[in-house]
Amino acid sequence: AQSVAQPEDQVNVAEGNPLTVKCTYSVSGNPYLFWYVQYPNRGLQFLLKYITGDNLVKGSYGFEAEFNKSQTSFHLKKPSALVSDSALYFCAVRDSAGKSTFGDGTTLTVKP
Amino acid sequence: NAGVTQTPKFRVLKTGQSMTLLCAQDMNHEYMYWYRQDPGMGLRLIHYSVGEGTTAKGEVPDGYNVSRLKKQNFLLGLESAAPSQTSVYFCASNGQGSGEQYFGPGTRLTVT
């Protein structure tokens, strides 16, 4: 069975500092990997995805993620955090049959 | 282009009552999903569909049924609601197996 782990419930960073939100996964076959962001009382919004190709993926709002096959990781990064980046972040994996699994989410707080 | 819409937005049920949640998408997407979101547990997949007339069980299907009679609609039914089904329900869709999901705004359901 596929699974996603987000080992940190909460990540706190100062504005202007780099941020990393961690994600590891387990899936049979080649993974489709995604990051989503959720603001309070809203649905999830897509940030970026890895399907194939370059291991460094760039997405919306200056976010990027690095796919590491050997470590089965897909960590979300941003070089300089903004207060407005504060939200709940979800990593997700999908298998070739279309079944999606999400992590439990990581709350990112960026302090001024 | 409305994207993914969900009705109703809020609902309160008594234990044992039934209801149907409607999800509609106008993007001609093949894949549709129903998730529930509970505090600290991320999103859990209830059922999903890879095309009109098809459905499949997700991680937590018990107590729910679904139908995908039309490509644009995905219905989630609760035949006999239980307090454990109190949650926020999200519908999502994507166009291809590798595509990012588009989420609806959610339905907040309380079962008393």
Interface residues (C-beta under 8 A of the other chain):
Chain A: Q6 D9 Y32 F34 Y36 N41 R42 G43 L44 Q45 F46 K49 I51 F90 A92 R94 S96 A97 G98 K99 S100 T101 F102 G103 D104 G105
Chain B: V4 Y31 Y33 Y35 G40 M41 G42 L43 R44 L45 Y48 V50 A56 G58 E59 F90 A92 G97 S98 E100 Q101 Y102 F103 G104 P105 G106
